[in-house]
Amino acid sequence: MTIWGKRAFLLGSIVAISIPLAVGCSSTTTAGSGPDSPTSEGKTKKGKKAHGGDGDVAGDDGEATAAEIPELPMPKVGVQGEENRSMGAKMSFTLQDSSGAAAGLLDKGWSMAEDRRVLVEKVGETAVTQYSVLYGERKTSGLDTWTKLPTEGKGYTITHKGGTLAVLDNGKAPASPQERKVVEAEYGFIGKANPLQLAIERAQDGQAHSLDADAYRFLLGYVPEITIEEVTIAQTGTTEAGGRRAHELEVSVTGKIPDGDITYSFDIKGPGIVDEATGWPTELTLEGPLEISGKVTVKGKQMTAVGKGTLKVERKSTIK
């Protein structure tokens, strides 16, 4: 049972971290045998639909799947992750007045960081059917137009049963629509095959493959202020991280970040490591250029801003 009364993340028996809830189900299948380890994780069964959970018949919720789900690793009940997500930028603007003449220079930097904890609470025959997630505070600097998210500092249970996904605040009451939107952006697949694991399975030819929104949000995290244009991954090999089997990826991301009347366009790339059994990113470091455009107000005068900078996005997780 998840215990939210103590913020030590005693979610059944866990705790998580930066930029994870309990509802009883009729039965719980523990994938594989023994602890969640590099040598004993379970597998989904070939030929099963993408849905199928805890006491459910795969596909009985009426949603059709176009193709068979490949055989995917499955985590053990009780595996937990503590993660840190961060993003930072440095840039220089050239300011231009209404005539287009240079009117000055402006240097700026901003950052965001968040900690989060995640716990696998239940695993069905073909998919994880219950997560607990504890959100930390999203700390920002230099991003004055960004507001606090409704999930900050709160814990949620995401559970799938009988073809229905429930998001429970503190493992009890239904989350608000605003909270549910943020939670489901990353964890709405519960009860189905993990979208990032599926994408990696299909990217084993070493070529770059585009990710859909479900997959790239699980890889990068969900930041509602950022518009993602394209995310591609290529699997470059396999490795061990923390004594666990993992995929090595090369990741590329393009998108835009609005900040008031300024827009930052970015193109970042870098390596990533994704745990095989859970699909959780354990290492991700993406860097690249920013292009800046828009308007700024200086001493009561509106000026055009153009410039360049650099953006760095990192995600690190420890799995226990």
C-alpha positions in Angstrom: 0.0 0.0 0.0 1.2 3.5 -0.8 1.6 5.7 2.3 1.4 9.4 1.4 1.1 10.7 4.9 4.9 10.6 5.2 6.7 12.5 2.4 9.7 10.3 2.7 8.1 8.6 -0.3 7.0 5.5 1.6 5.0 4.8 -1.5 4.5 1.2 -0.6 8.2 1.2 0.2 9.8 4.0 -1.9 10.9 7.6 -2.4 11.8 9.9 -6.0 13.1 13.5 -7.9 13.4 17.5 -10.7 12.6 19.3 -14.6 5.3 9.5 -8.4 -0.2 6.5 -5.6 -2.1 3.3 -4.6 -5.4 1.7 -5.5 -6.2 -2.0 -4.8 -6.4 -4.2 -7.9 -7.9 -7.6 -8.1 -4.5 -9.3 -8.9 -0.9 -8.4 -9.5 1.5 -10.2 -11.7 5.2 -9.8 -10.9 7.1 -10.0 -14.2 9.8 -12.5 -14.3 11.2 -14.0 -11.1 13.3 -12.6 -8.3 14.3 -8.9 -8.0 14.3 -6.4 -10.9 17.8 -7.1 -12.1 19.9 -7.3 -15.3 19.4 -11.0 -15.4 15.8 -11.6 -14.3 13.5 -8.9 -15.7 10.3 -10.2 -17.2 9.1 -9.9 -20.8 5.8 -9.1 -22.4 4.4 -11.9 -24.4 4.6 -11.8 -28.2 1.2 -11.4 -29.9 -0.4 -9.5 -27.1 -2.1 -6.2 -27.6 -0.6 -3.0 -26.2 -3.2 -3.0 -23.4 -3.7 -5.6 -20.8 -3.2 -5.2 -17.2 -3.9 -6.2 -13.8 -6.8 -8.6 -14.0 -7.7 -7.3 -17.5 -7.8 -9.2 -20.8 -5.4 -7.6 -23.2 -7.3 -5.3 -25.5 -10.6 -5.6 -23.6 -11.0 -1.9 -23.3 -12.1 -1.6 -26.9 -8.9 0.0 -28.2 -7.4 -1.8 -31.2 -3.8 -2.2 -31.8 -2.5 -2.2 -35.4 0.3 -4.6 -34.9 1.6 -7.1 -32.4 3.6 -5.6 -29.6 7.2 -6.8 -29.7 8.6 -8.7 -26.7 9.6 -6.0 -24.2 11.4 -6.2 -20.9 9.2 -5.6 -17.8 10.2 -4.1 -14.5 9.7 -5.7 -11.1 7.1 -4.5 -8.6 9.0 -2.2 -6.1 11.6 -0.9 -8.4 12.0 2.8 -7.8 13.8 5.8 -9.4 15.2 9.0 -8.0 15.8 11.6 -10.8 16.9 15.1 -11.4 15.9 17.1 -14.4 17.6 20.4 -15.3 17.8 22.9 -18.2 20.0 26.0 -18.5 20.7 28.6 -21.2 23.2 31.4 -21.7 22.8 34.0 -24.5 23.6 37.4 -25.9 21.1 39.8 -27.6 21.7 42.6 -29.9 19.1 45.3 -29.4 17.8 47.3 -32.4 15.6 50.4 -32.3 12.7 51.1 -34.7 15.1 52.2 -37.4 17.0 48.9 -37.2 20.1 50.6 -35.8 22.0 48.8 -33.1 21.0 50.2 -29.7 22.9 48.0 -27.3 23.8 44.5 -26.1 22.1 42.4 -23.4 23.4 39.2 -21.8 20.9 36.8 -20.2 20.8 33.4 -18.6 18.0 31.2 -17.2 17.6 27.8 -15.7 15.1 25.2 -14.5 15.5 22.2 -12.1 13.2 19.6 -10.7 13.5 16.4 -8.6 11.1 13.5 -8.9 10.6 10.0 -7.5 8.9 7.2 -9.2 7.8 3.7 -8.0 6.5 0.7 -9.9 3.6 -0.6 -7.7 1.9 -3.1 -9.9 2.7 -5.0 -13.1 0.2 -6.9 -15.2 0.8 -9.6 -17.8 1.8 -7.2 -20.6 2.3 -3.8 -18.9 2.9 -1.9 -15.8 -0.5 -1.1 -14.3 0.3 1.2 -11.4 2.9 3.9 -10.8 3.4 6.2 -7.8 5.0 9.5 -8.6 6.2 12.2 -6.2 6.8 15.6 -7.9 9.4 18.0 -6.5 9.3 21.8 -6.8 10.1 23.1 -10.2 12.7 25.8 -9.5 13.2 28.4 -12.2 15.5 31.4 -12.5 15.2 34.1 -15.3 12.0 32.6 -16.6 9.6 35.2 -15.3 6.6 34.2 -17.4 6.6 30.6 -16.3 4.2 29.8 -13.6 4.0 27.1 -10.9 2.7 23.7 -12.0 -0.3 22.2 -10.2 1.7 19.0 -9.5 4.6 20.6 -7.7 5.3 19.0 -4.3 2.5 16.5 -4.6 2.2 12.7 -5.0 0.0 10.8 -7.4 -1.1 7.2 -8.1 -1.6 6.4 -11.7 -3.5 3.1 -12.0 -5.1 1.2 -14.9 -7.9 -1.3 -14.3 -10.8 -2.5 -16.3 -9.8 -0.4 -19.3 -9.8 2.9 -17.3 -6.9 5.1 -16.2 -7.2 6.8 -12.9 -5.0 9.5 -11.5 -5.4 9.9 -7.7 -4.0 12.8 -5.7 -2.1 11.4 -2.7 -3.4 8.0 -3.7 -7.0 8.9 -2.7 -9.1 11.6 -4.4 -9.2 12.0 -8.1 -6.7 14.6 -9.4 -8.0 17.9 -10.8 -8.2 18.2 -14.6 -5.2 20.5 -14.5 -3.2 18.0 -12.5 -4.3 15.1 -14.6 -3.1 16.9 -17.8 0.4 17.2 -16.4 0.6 13.7 -15.0 -0.9 12.0 -18.0 1.5 13.8 -20.4 4.3 11.5 -19.1 2.5 8.6 -17.5 -0.8 8.2 -19.4 0.5 5.0 -21.0 0.1 3.0 -17.8 -1.7 -0.2 -18.6 -0.2 -0.2 -22.1 3.3 -0.8 -23.5 5.8 1.8 -22.6 6.0 4.1 -25.7 9.8 4.8 -25.3 10.6 1.1 -25.0 8.6 0.5 -28.1 10.4 3.2 -30.0 13.8 1.9 -28.9 12.8 -1.6 -30.0 12.0 -0.2 -33.4 15.2 1.8 -33.6 17.7 -1.0 -33.3 18.9 -0.6 -36.9 21.2 2.3 -35.9 19.2 4.8 -38.0 17.5 7.9 -36.7 13.8 7.4 -35.9 11.3 10.1 -35.0 9.4 9.7 -31.7 5.8 10.4 -31.2 4.7 12.7 -28.4 4.1 9.9 -25.8 7.6 8.6 -26.4 9.5 11.9 -26.3 7.6 13.1 -23.3 8.7 10.0 -21.4 12.3 10.5 -22.6 12.6 14.3 -22.1 9.9 15.0 -19.5 6.9 17.3 -20.0 7.4 21.0 -19.8 4.2 22.7 -21.0 5.9 26.0 -21.9 8.1 24.3 -24.5 7.0 23.4 -28.0 8.7 20.3 -29.3 9.0 20.2 -33.1 10.9 16.9 -33.6 12.7 14.3 -31.5 14.8 11.5 -33.1 16.7 8.7 -31.5 19.2 6.2 -32.9 20.3 3.2 -30.8 24.1 3.1 -30.8 24.7 0.1 -28.5 24.0 -1.5 -25.1 25.7 -1.0 -21.8 25.3 -1.5 -18.1 24.3 1.4 -15.8 24.1 0.8 -12.1 24.5 -2.9 -12.7 21.5 -3.0 -15.0 21.2 -3.5 -18.7 20.6 -0.3 -20.7 20.3 1.1 -24.2 22.7 3.7 -25.5 21.1 6.3 -27.7 22.0 9.3 -29.7 19.2 11.9 -29.3 18.3 15.0 -31.3 15.6 17.6 -30.4 14.4 20.7 -32.1 11.8 23.1 -30.7 10.9 26.6 -29.4 10.8 28.1 -25.9 8.6 31.3 -25.5 9.5 33.8 -22.8 7.2 36.7 -22.9 7.8 38.5 -26.3 11.0 36.6 -26.9 11.2 33.2 -28.6 14.2 30.8 -28.3 14.6 28.3 -31.1 16.9 25.4 -30.3 18.6 22.4 -31.9 20.2 20.2 -29.3 21.8 16.8 -29.5 23.7 14.3 -27.3 23.9 10.9 -25.8 21.4 9.1 -23.6 21.2 5.9 -21.6 17.8 4.3 -21.0 17.2 1.4 -18.5 16.1 -1.7 -20.4 13.5 -3.0 -17.9 11.8 0.2 -16.9 12.4 2.5 -19.9 13.5 5.2 -17.5 16.3 7.5 -18.8 19.3 7.3 -16.4 21.6 9.6 -18.3 20.7 12.3 -20.8 22.8 15.3 -21.8 21.7 17.4 -24.8 23.4 20.6 -25.9 23.2 22.9 -28.8 22.6 26.4 -30.2 19.8 28.8 -29.4 18.5 31.4 -31.9 16.8 34.4 -30.2 14.1 36.6 -31.8 11.4 39.0 -30.5 10.9 42.2 -28.6 12.2 43.6 -25.3 11.4 46.8 -23.5 14.4 48.9 -22.3 13.8 52.1 -20.4 10.2 52.3 -21.7 11.2 51.7 -25.3 10.4 48.6 -27.2 13.3 47.2 -29.2 13.9 44.2 -31.4 16.1 41.5 -30.0 18.2 39.1 -32.1 21.0 36.9 -30.9 22.4 33.5 -30.2 23.1 31.4 -27.2 23.5 27.8 -26.0 21.0 25.4 -24.3 21.9 22.4 -22.1 19.3 19.8 -21.0 20.2 17.1 -18.5 18.4 14.2 -16.9 19.9 11.8 -14.4 18.3 8.9 -12.5 19.3 6.4 -9.9 17.3 3.1 -10.0 17.0 0.9 -6.9 
